[in-house]
């Protein structure tokens, strides 16, 4: 039986994918300064990008959007861009800090039009690189005989993490070229954990005691709930 693009489901799916890819390729944002005021336009939607929706997630730059450095205005722009492009609050909240640091801080108004351009393909490429930087999330873990009962060891591909089972405190163990970096941090409502304390040790040393010190510090800061 013959099929054509109007009856074959595979052709319909392929056609839809191609249209979505073409749409992504056409998405373009442009930024410029008008009388010193930062202005960002979504050329695809033919409208000015507003910070209002992103301010419902994070409030870094209530005064407005900005770019070209690491600061509050660029953080707000990063969140606004990701939210506008993906229409996904979780993605925007998890990745806007990294997007600010790696992309928005590097935007420069240049060329004949004295502006910057950012395409959907640019944003997709950045998000693909951010997958390994996802926020820490509680995932159970397994008990450790060397840690208190309210702590578990979590297996991750790029680092060792110990997490509290009663609150969102973590001890992250990272191995550098010359030393261990052991960080006690709290997730809270942040996209990235906030450091509370840290230790460094020569890489040839056993980091277990430093991990235990930071675990004890967390338990001293916030007493463990009973019946963990």
Secondary structure, 3 states (H helix, E strand, C coil): CCCCCCCCHHHHHHHHHHHHHHHHHHCEEEEEEECCEEEEEECCCCEECCCHHHHCCCCCCCCCCCCCCCCHHHHHHHHHHHHHHHCCHHHHHHHHHHHHHHCHHHCCCECCCCEEEEEHHHHHHHHHHHHHHCCCCCCCCEECCCCCCCEEEEECCCCEEEEECCCCEEEEEEECCCEEEEEEEECCCCCCCEEEEEEEEECCCCCHHHHHHHHHHHHHHCCCCCCC
